[in-house]
Amino acid sequence: MKNEKIESCVDACEICAEACETCSTENKGKAGMEYSVALCIACAAACNALIAASKTNSNLDALCKKCEEACNACATECEKHADMKHCKECADACRKCAAECKSMLAEQA
C-alpha cells in the first residue's frame, strides 16, 4: 500500500473523528438524538483505531473496512439532521472518510 494512500486516509479519519466528537457533544442530552450520538461516538472510535493502527501498519484492512462502515452509518444518520450545522459537517466528514477508506481498500485488492 502506498504511504500517500494511508496518509490521505488518516487525514480524513482525523477530520472525521473531530467532527463526530463535536457532533456528539452538541447533540448529547437532546431528545431524539440518542442514536445519532451513539453513532458519532462509534465512528470517532473507529477512526481513532485506524489512526493508531496506521502507525504500525497492523490490521489496516479490517480496521479500514470497519471505519468505512461506521462512517457510512454515521453519515446516513447525521444527514437526517443536516439542518444543524454540526450534523451537516459531521455527515460531510464521514462521507469523505468512508470514500478514503474505500479507496485505500481498493488499492489493496
N, CA, C and O of each residue as an XYZ file, in Angstrom:
436
protein
N       0.844     -1.180      0.000
C       0.000      0.000      0.000
C       0.889      1.242      0.000
O       1.891      1.315      0.711
N       0.501      2.187     -0.796
C       1.280      3.413     -0.870
C       1.084      4.234      0.400
O      -0.020      4.315      0.939
N       2.168      4.838      0.866
C       2.091      5.667      2.056
C       1.166      6.866      1.861
O       0.509      7.297      2.809
N       1.109      7.406      0.654
C       0.241      8.569      0.429
C      -1.235      8.197      0.581
O      -2.036      9.022      1.020
N      -1.602      6.960      0.222
C      -2.979      6.494      0.421
C      -3.287      6.399      1.911
O      -4.355      6.817      2.360
N      -2.351      5.851      2.667
C      -2.532      5.749      4.117
C      -2.641      7.148      4.718
O      -3.530      7.416      5.526
N      -1.739      8.029      4.323
C      -1.738      9.395      4.861
C      -3.040     10.124      4.545
O      -3.587     10.823      5.398
N      -3.528      9.963      3.335
C      -4.778     10.598      2.933
C      -5.944     10.056      3.757
O      -6.821     10.811      4.177
N      -5.946      8.763      3.981
C      -6.994      8.131      4.775
C      -6.909      8.585      6.237
O      -7.928      8.897      6.855
N      -5.710      8.619      6.776
C      -5.520      9.050      8.165
C      -5.948     10.506      8.333
O      -6.581     10.857      9.329
N      -5.607     11.343      7.373
C      -6.035     12.754      7.433
C      -7.554     12.855      7.473
O      -8.112     13.618      8.262
N      -8.220     12.082      6.621
C      -9.688     12.081      6.590
C     -10.247     11.553      7.903
O     -11.256     12.058      8.395
N      -9.596     10.533      8.478
C     -10.030      9.976      9.758
C      -9.897     10.997     10.887
O     -10.762     11.081     11.759
N      -8.822     11.764     10.870
C      -8.623     12.779     11.914
C      -9.718     13.845     11.844
O     -10.268     14.243     12.871
N     -10.029     14.300     10.644
C     -11.079     15.306     10.449
C     -12.439     14.723     10.846
O     -13.245     15.387     11.498
N     -12.675     13.486     10.446
C     -13.939     12.819     10.752
C     -14.109     12.615     12.254
O     -15.172     12.907     12.801
N     -13.084     12.121     12.919
C     -13.166     11.889     14.365
C     -13.482     13.185     15.097
O     -14.299     13.200     16.017
N     -12.838     14.263     14.692
C     -13.087     15.568     15.320
C     -14.523     16.023     15.076
O     -15.184     16.510     15.993
N     -15.008     15.867     13.847
C     -16.385     16.257     13.518
C     -17.390     15.424     14.301
O     -18.395     15.945     14.783
N     -17.116     14.128     14.428
C     -18.005     13.236     15.175
C     -18.023     13.586     16.665
O     -19.075     13.565     17.305
N     -16.864     13.903     17.199
C     -16.791     14.281     18.613
C     -17.558     15.572     18.864
O     -18.266     15.687     19.865
N     -17.426     16.539     17.970
C     -18.162     17.794     18.088
C     -19.665     17.546     17.981
O     -20.447     18.069     18.775
N     -20.055     16.755     17.009
C     -21.471     16.465     16.779
C     -22.078     15.746     17.988
O     -23.169     16.097     18.437
N     -21.380     14.752     18.507
C     -21.922     14.015     19.654
C     -22.044     14.915     20.881
O     -23.002     14.806     21.646
N     -21.074     15.798     21.062
C     -21.119     16.733     22.193
C     -22.290     17.702     22.044
O     -23.009     17.969     23.007
N     -22.477     18.220     20.845
C     -23.574     19.170     20.593
C     -24.941     18.520     20.776
O     -25.884     19.178     21.215
N     -25.058     17.240     20.444
C     -26.355     16.561     20.479
C     -26.627     15.804     21.776
O     -27.744     15.341     22.006
N     -25.618     15.679     22.612
C     -25.781     14.922     23.856
C     -26.886     15.549     24.710
O     -26.900     16.756     24.956
N     -27.802     14.697     25.150
C     -28.883     15.170     26.012
C     -30.087     15.718     25.273
O     -31.106     16.016     25.897
N     -29.996     15.859     23.957
C     -31.133     16.349     23.173
C     -32.091     15.185     22.899
O     -31.667     14.095     22.514
N     -33.360     15.428     23.099
C     -34.374     14.391     22.876
C     -34.342     13.926     21.425
O     -34.277     14.738     20.501
N     -34.388     12.618     21.238
C     -34.416     12.041     19.906
C     -33.068     11.948     19.213
O     -32.996     11.497     18.070
N     -32.015     12.358     19.872
C     -30.687     12.361     19.245
C     -29.768     11.272     19.798
O     -28.574     11.252     19.500
N     -30.323     10.373     20.599
C     -29.502      9.343     21.243
C     -28.797      8.446     20.228
O     -27.620      8.126     20.393
N     -29.513      8.042     19.178
C     -28.926      7.171     18.157
C     -27.812      7.895     17.406
O     -26.761      7.320     17.123
N     -28.055      9.143     17.094
C     -27.043      9.954     16.406
C     -25.781     10.077     17.257
O     -24.667      9.921     16.758
N     -25.964     10.356     18.531
C     -24.822     10.478     19.442
C     -24.046      9.166     19.500
O     -22.816      9.165     19.439
N     -24.767      8.048     19.617
C     -24.107      6.741     19.692
C     -23.307      6.445     18.427
O     -22.188      5.939     18.499
N     -23.887      6.764     17.263
C     -23.166      6.523     16.002
C     -21.942      7.426     15.879
O     -20.895      6.991     15.399
N     -22.066      8.663     16.305
C     -20.915      9.583     16.256
C     -19.775      9.076     17.141
O     -18.610      9.113     16.746
N     -20.122      8.605     18.336
C     -19.104      8.087     19.248
C     -18.437      6.839     18.657
O     -17.216      6.697     18.716
N     -19.242      5.944     18.091
C     -18.693      4.727     17.472
C     -17.817      5.053     16.274
O     -16.772      4.434     16.076
N     -18.240      6.016     15.483
C     -17.479      6.408     14.299
C     -16.141      7.028     14.701
O     -15.104      6.700     14.125
N     -16.167      7.913     15.679
C     -14.920      8.527     16.162
C     -13.972      7.454     16.683
O     -12.765      7.525     16.451
N     -14.511      6.462     17.384
C     -13.676      5.376     17.906
C     -13.056      4.564     16.765
O     -11.883      4.195     16.826
N     -13.848      4.289     15.731
C     -13.327      3.539     14.575
C     -12.231      4.327     13.868
O     -11.206      3.767     13.481
N     -12.452      5.620     13.702
C     -11.434      6.471     13.066
C     -10.156      6.504     13.901
O      -9.054      6.382     13.365
N     -10.307      6.669     15.212
C      -9.128      6.735     16.083
C      -8.376      5.406     16.119
O      -7.150      5.396     16.230
N      -9.094      4.287     16.026
C      -8.433      2.974     15.976
C      -7.615      2.838     14.700
O      -6.497      2.322     14.727
N      -8.167      3.298     13.587
C      -7.440      3.228     12.319
C      -6.217      4.147     12.339
O      -5.152      3.784     11.838
N      -6.373      5.319     12.912
C      -5.240      6.251     13.034
C      -4.117      5.603     13.837
O      -2.954      5.655     13.436
N      -4.461      4.994     14.964
C      -3.454      4.345     15.818
C      -2.792      3.178     15.089
O      -1.573      3.018     15.150
N      -3.587      2.368     14.403
C      -3.041      1.204     13.690
C      -2.156      1.616     12.521
O      -1.231      0.890     12.153
N      -2.433      2.769     11.941
C      -1.640      3.207     10.782
C      -0.179      3.450     11.151
O       0.700      3.401     10.291
N       0.072      3.708     12.412
C       1.443      3.956     12.858
C       2.286      2.681     12.815
O       3.512      2.742     12.726
N       1.616      1.526     12.880
C       2.335      0.245     12.857
C       1.965     -0.604     11.640
O       2.518     -1.686     11.443
N       1.028     -0.111     10.827
C       0.521     -0.839      9.661
C      -0.096     -2.179     10.032
O      -0.127     -3.093      9.208
N      -0.590     -2.309     11.262
C      -1.167     -3.588     11.684
C      -2.679     -3.602     11.512
O      -3.374     -2.675     11.928
N      -3.173     -4.660     10.898
C      -4.605     -4.910     10.765
C      -5.353     -3.778     10.042
O      -6.523     -3.526     10.330
N      -4.699     -3.119      9.136
C      -5.322     -1.955      8.482
C      -6.542     -2.316      7.645
O      -7.525     -1.575      7.649
N      -6.504     -3.426      6.935
C      -7.642     -3.770      6.076
C      -8.923     -3.945      6.878
O      -9.956     -3.371      6.535
N      -8.859     -4.734      7.942
C     -10.046     -4.977      8.763
C     -10.531     -3.685      9.409
O     -11.730     -3.408      9.428
N      -9.605     -2.899      9.936
C      -9.988     -1.636     10.579
C     -10.525     -0.642      9.568
O     -11.447      0.117      9.867
N      -9.956     -0.643      8.382
C     -10.401      0.268      7.335
C     -11.837     -0.064      6.923
O     -12.650      0.836      6.713
N     -12.141     -1.344      6.811
C     -13.497     -1.775      6.462
C     -14.483     -1.364      7.559
O     -15.560     -0.847      7.262
N     -14.122     -1.588      8.812
C     -14.978     -1.196      9.941
C     -15.168      0.317      9.975
O     -16.266      0.801     10.253
N     -14.111      1.056      9.696
C     -14.181      2.507      9.688
C     -15.120      2.984      8.577
O     -15.943      3.874      8.791
N     -14.990      2.390      7.402
C     -15.870      2.750      6.280
C     -17.336      2.506      6.655
O     -18.195      3.350      6.400
N     -17.614      1.350      7.260
C     -18.987      1.022      7.662
C     -19.506      2.004      8.712
O     -20.640      2.472      8.618
N     -18.683      2.313      9.706
C     -19.092      3.246     10.765
C     -19.340      4.636     10.194
O     -20.298      5.310     10.572
N     -18.473      5.055      9.286
C     -18.621      6.389      8.677
C     -19.904      6.474      7.848
O     -20.621      7.473      7.914
N     -20.189      5.442      7.077
C     -21.413      5.453      6.265
C     -22.661      5.474      7.137
O     -23.611      6.197      6.840
N     -22.666      4.687      8.208
C     -23.817      4.658      9.114
C     -24.009      6.017      9.790
O     -25.128      6.518      9.892
N     -22.919      6.595     10.243
C     -22.980      7.893     10.916
C     -23.442      8.977      9.946
O     -24.284      9.805     10.294
N     -22.900      8.976      8.743
C     -23.275      9.975      7.738
C     -24.757      9.886      7.411
O     -25.437     10.907      7.310
N     -25.261      8.663      7.245
C     -26.675      8.469      6.924
C     -27.558      9.056      8.017
O     -28.562      9.706      7.726
N     -27.190      8.829      9.262
C     -27.978      9.362     10.380
C     -27.846     10.882     10.477
O     -28.848     11.583     10.624
N     -26.623     11.391     10.396
C     -26.420     12.835     10.545
C     -27.040     13.632      9.395
O     -27.434     14.783      9.579
N     -27.127     13.026      8.217
C     -27.780     13.695      7.087
C     -29.255     13.961      7.364
O     -29.844     14.882      6.799
N     -29.843     13.153      8.234
C     -31.249     13.366      8.607
C     -31.422     14.642      9.431
O     -32.531     15.163      9.553
N     -30.331     15.137      9.989
C     -30.358     16.328     10.851
C     -29.484     17.445     10.276
O     -28.926     18.259     11.012
N     -29.375     17.466      8.938
C     -28.463     18.397      8.268
C     -28.860     19.860      8.432
O     -28.113     20.757      8.041
N     -30.043     20.103      9.014
C     -30.428     21.484      9.300
C     -29.577     22.061     10.439
O     -29.509     23.277     10.622
N     -28.928     21.168     11.204
C     -27.997     21.615     12.240
C     -26.589     21.571     11.647
O     -26.164     20.555     11.096
N     -25.885     22.679     11.770
C     -24.566     22.827     11.142
C     -23.607     21.702     11.537
O     -22.929     21.140     10.676
N     -23.545     21.371     12.812
C     -22.593     20.340     13.253
C     -22.942     18.971     12.680
O     -22.049     18.165     12.418
N     -24.232     18.699     12.483
C     -24.625     17.414     11.883
C     -24.250     17.376     10.395
O     -23.783     16.352      9.896
N     -24.453     18.475      9.704
C     -24.087     18.536      8.285
C     -22.578     18.369      8.127
O     -22.119     17.612      7.272
N     -21.812     19.077      8.950
C     -20.350     18.966      8.875
C     -19.887     17.544      9.209
O     -18.946     17.034      8.600
N     -20.543     16.916     10.168
C     -20.204     15.546     10.541
C     -20.507     14.600      9.373
O     -19.674     13.769      9.013
N     -21.693     14.730      8.788
C     -22.067     13.866      7.662
C     -21.085     14.021      6.506
O     -20.672     13.031      5.902
N     -20.710     15.262      6.197
C     -19.766     15.508      5.103
C     -18.401     14.874      5.395
O     -17.798     14.256      4.517
N     -17.920     15.031      6.631
C     -16.618     14.462      7.013
C     -16.670     12.935      6.977
O     -15.707     12.281      6.578
N     -17.803     12.377      7.397
C     -17.961     10.913      7.382
C     -17.977     10.375      5.954
O     -17.366      9.344      5.675
N     -18.662     11.057      5.058
C     -18.704     10.605      3.656
C     -17.306     10.636      3.042
O     -16.910      9.715      2.328
N     -16.565     11.707      3.328
C     -15.209     11.823      2.781
C     -14.310     10.731      3.359
O     -13.510     10.136      2.637
N     -14.441     10.472      4.641
C     -13.621      9.445      5.284
C     -13.971      8.060      4.740
O     -13.079      7.253      4.477
N     -15.253      7.782      4.571
C     -15.674      6.495      4.014
C     -15.096      6.300      2.616
O     -14.658      5.204      2.265
N     -15.098      7.366      1.825
C     -14.548      7.293      0.470
C     -13.040      7.032      0.504
O     -12.524      6.265     -0.308
N     -12.340      7.664      1.436
C     -10.892      7.451      1.576
C     -10.596      6.012      1.994
O      -9.659      5.391      1.491
N     -11.401      5.490      2.917
C     -11.219      4.097      3.354
C     -11.465      3.144      2.192
O     -10.707      2.196      1.984
N     -12.526      3.401      1.437
C     -12.857      2.553      0.296
C     -11.728      2.575     -0.726
O     -11.374      1.541     -1.292
N     -11.174      3.744     -0.958
C     -10.072      3.899     -1.899
C      -8.834      3.144     -1.427
O      -8.131      2.520     -2.221
N      -8.577      3.213     -0.118
C      -7.417      2.529      0.428
C      -7.595      1.015      0.317
O      -6.640      0.297      0.020
N      -8.804      0.533      0.553
C      -9.080     -0.902      0.424
C      -8.966     -1.359     -1.034
O      -8.476     -2.455     -1.307
N      -9.413     -0.532     -1.950
C      -9.331     -0.859     -3.372
C      -7.874     -0.968     -3.825
O      -7.540     -1.779     -4.689
N      -7.030     -0.156     -3.241
C      -5.600     -0.163     -3.547
C      -4.976     -1.505     -3.162
O      -4.045     -1.989     -3.805
N      -5.520     -2.086     -2.093
C      -5.009     -3.360     -1.589
C      -5.495     -4.549     -2.421
O      -4.825     -5.580     -2.490
N      -6.651     -4.401     -3.044
C      -7.282     -5.526     -3.742
C      -6.513     -5.968     -4.970
O      -6.928     -6.904     -5.654
